[in-house]
Amino acid sequence: MKVNMEKIEKNVVSLEIEVDQEKFREGVEKAYTKISKKVSIPGFRKGKAPRAIIENHVGKDYINEEALEMIVPEVYFAAIQEKGIEPIDKPDVEVVPAEGEKPLILKVKVQVKPEVELGQYIGLEVEKIDSEVTETDIEAELEKLRERHAQLVSLEEGPAELGDSAVIDFEGFIDGVAFGGGAGTEYSLQLGSGSFIPGFEEQLVGARIGEDKEVRVTFPENYHSTDLAGKEAVFKVVVKAIKRKELADLDDEFAKDVSEFVTLEELKKDILNRLKEAARQQADNRLKDELVEKALQGSQVEVPDIMIKEKTDYLIQSFSRKLGMQGLNLDDYLKFSNTDMASIQAEYRPAAEKAVKIDLILDAIAAKEKVDVTDEEIEAKIAEMAGRYNSEPGTFRQWLENAGNMEPLKKSIIIDKTIEFLQEKAVVK
């Protein structure tokens, strides 16, 4: 096989691949075998008809087309490996039939990964990020624990305060007419949570058990229901009960109740250690992000539109999966947000373009510095990921292989190692 390559446009190359007659004949033989097992020819069992009969039955052109379908992908991938190019889109292939014993010619036009002009990436200067944990931080975590394990106590009387949970019956009206979805009974609403329309919860502060209240609000202009957006409404509310959080004292008994520790001091020490590790990890990630940003700013690359589109689609799919975890889908979101797919794509495009640039620049640095991944590193990563999903490493590896995710995993490890390389070579002030 002979391959000639020419750059015809920015990020577009043409390949002229010569396929000798022997290779083409191999393809024809495979095509005959494949076709003979598929077609039904009177008087012959499948796979047993002579070649001449098969050719007469389906036609020589059909056989040659089948042969090309078999050999074109094989020789194309061999050609791009030989020339060391990385296509980013499907190739446009033109087949020039062979004449006599001359080779078959494949003329291929394909868009390839763009070249990156790297700027400075060694010795990048960054400020050290503070990861200190203070006593205030520990106290804040303890307060979160108190809130999480608080008891809700029903009040016998007294006005409702912000932070209380009011159990209410309510019904909403616009211009005196009740509207769909605007009523509820025995609904527990934490005042100040922001879960209802702006202004609703604040008007229940001071309410007493058994009191009837009229709450007047205006639906936001961007409210998910266009029938209600921007309209004034009156809610008739009955306060059925008021519940208030009762926080436990911070003592050894509290530590025993909420953790595996016996004393409050032991709990505080554990919180300190966890906060220190979280702060260290956060500072490390912020430092890495800053280094990647600096490497990005100093480099030049023109990102092909196809790569931006693919990354945009990927980001939207990720967003759609997150919606699914909340019991929604993308169509619901578009409807509630009063938007469309074109607007979502436009919103995600800048982030997608930046993400692709970062990938290309880190790939270029990895190639230049010969950053690679070892089998041991792959196995260690698989074991780590398997642990997160309570799976055996061997089972998890099989899942990765079946899903075609081994190459993306290797690439992610190389990217991580490349960022670590930037960090090792950075000047931290």
Secondary structure, 3 states (H helix, E strand, C coil): CEEEEEEEECCEEEEEEEECHHHHHHHHHHHHHHHHHHCCCCCCCCCCCCHHHHHHHHCHHHHHHHHHHHHHHHHHHHHHHHHCCCECCCCEEEEECCCCCCCEEEEEEEEECCCCECCCCCCCEECCCCCCCCHHHHHHHHHHHHHHCCEEEECCCCCCCCCCEEEEEEEEEECCEEEEEEEEEEEEEECCCCCCCCCCHHHHCCCCCCCEEEEEEECCCCCCCCCCCCCEEEEEEEEEEEEEEECCCCCHHHHHHHCCCCCHHHHHHHHHHHHHHHHHHHHHHHHHHHHHHHHHHCCECCCCHHHHHHHHHHHHHHHHHHHHHCCCCHHHHHHHCCCCHHHHHHHHHHHHHHHHHHHHHHHHHHHHCCCCCCHHHHHHHHHHHHHHCCCCHHHHHHHHHHCCCHHHHHHHHHHHHHHHHHHHHCEEC
